[in-house]
């Protein structure tokens, strides 16, 4: 949530930054917030004046009774009753204004960093780096969904039978590959100084509000209305909410956590060739890194997180590119986001596998996550998170890019299996899927 003080003191700047995110009717929305705050303050002043008058009259009544001026005292008591009614009315009005003000504040997205490029769609994102070597495959190379069927790695139809589309069943070496990637990602993060967390897979409404997943305007979260819980879309939600309503010690910065979890997303409106196989799922595995940092150092931390994610992809031998997201593609909560995309050789397209974001104080303001500065004053911390990494498209790219084709008879191409990266072999127990 954008800080109200920032909105009031920097109205024009706030509007210009939100325009980068293409926020509709932004001037009107900002002015409504400022107006509601003015109403709230005016009502508070009236309420304070009424309370002060009540306190003064209470003292007068005592004195009047002592002086034997009963009639005057009774008149003052009658005035006190009127003031109590007025105070209740003002309190009710204030509550209504505060509720409307809070609703409008919560509905505003985060202000993007000034360096975020303008744009409306993913086509306007800015490529800032490309790494690795593109593999060369024969024209008849198989996409990962065919490889999964051929080597019995993932059963999409069985998942459809048990649950529905988008809930695959991993089998044999496919399941071991999942487990190997999770262990590799977790161990790499722990070696880099992150503390491992195993979070719950469901959160309450306060947690969803804290990190900005709620209100869920796009209906992407799986809700459990009977208990008031939500299935997590990412481990970011429970891990970051560890620090909801907490004042952390500044000497502990940066606070780094890593957690593996299953992630659940309805992916409403997703269809077509881009969702085939592992490209887009309703349930998938992901390792998430979360950092709580001092505001002065959060963008340095963002660069460190980018290096960590890039290092994982380098070790996996996957060619990738980094995109700086434009205002129209950046998330509701983010101030700056970099996406990592790996090259899918058989599909001949880029697949997003990680987003690394700085939310600045947006989540911290919603969660009341603070720290004490050197003068003992509390300030909002900055929060960051990143996928390190999401598994489905990593698995897809590994299977597709590492296909081994040969001509054993000198003429026809033959698929000899899929080579596994060196970094995964200690966890897998095999070098090749065949």
Secondary structure by P-SEA (a helix, b strand, c coil): cccaaaaaacaaaaaaaaaaacccaaaaaaaaaaaaaaaaaaaaaaaaaaaaaaaaaaaaaaaaaaacaaaaaaaaaaaaaaaaaaaaaaaaaaaaaaaaaaaaaaacccccccccccccccccccccccbbbbbbbccccccaaaaaaaaccccaaaaaaaccccbbbbcaaaaaaaaaaaaaaaaaaaaabbbbbbccccccaaaaaaacccccccccccccccccccccccccccccccccccccccccccbbbbbbbbbbbccccccccccccccccccccbbbbbbbbccccaaaaaaaaaaaaaaaaaaacccccccccccccccccccbbbbbbbbbccccbbbbcbbbbbccaaaaaaacbbbbccccbbbbbbbbbbcccccaaaaaaaaaaabbbbcccccbbbbcbbbbcccccccccccccc
